[in-house]
Amino acid sequence: MLGEREKSSLKKTLGKNAQAARLRQALTQEDVAERLDMATEVYGRIERGRAFPSIPTFWRLCHVLQESADRMLGLPTGTLPPGPWQVAEPPPPYQDQPPELRRLIRTLRGFEPDEWRALNKFLVMLQKQAR
């Protein structure tokens, strides 16, 4: 079992490697957080070595950053067999959209049915006024 010193060191290693991989991919923290379906602030804490991701999130992080789990954890490469992180998942259908639209989509995900109906009425009215 890891002591506090080892946990802190592992968090920092993971964060440093995640940041380096993100920069190699020319992604922002917001881009990675969006692809992981998490708040940008939470992802930032991972990069700063202040938080561990859950196992499923770590798996997705390796996939998004196109890095092996070994490398992300600072382990010598090739010491473990290939893992499921190598399985390709389709990217979100809106990843190539502008940041403004991606933020709007994230906001809309949290809407309740009555909010959807109200928004739809508003957009229909707006569209009619624009004609």
Secondary structure, 3 states (H helix, E strand, C coil): CCCHHHHHHHHHHHHHHHHHHHHHCCCCHHHHHHHHCCCHHHHHHHHCCCCCCCHHHHHHHHHHHCCCHHHHCCCCCCCCCCCHHHCCCCCCCCCCCCHHHHHHHHHHHCCCHHHHHHHHHHHHHHHHHHC
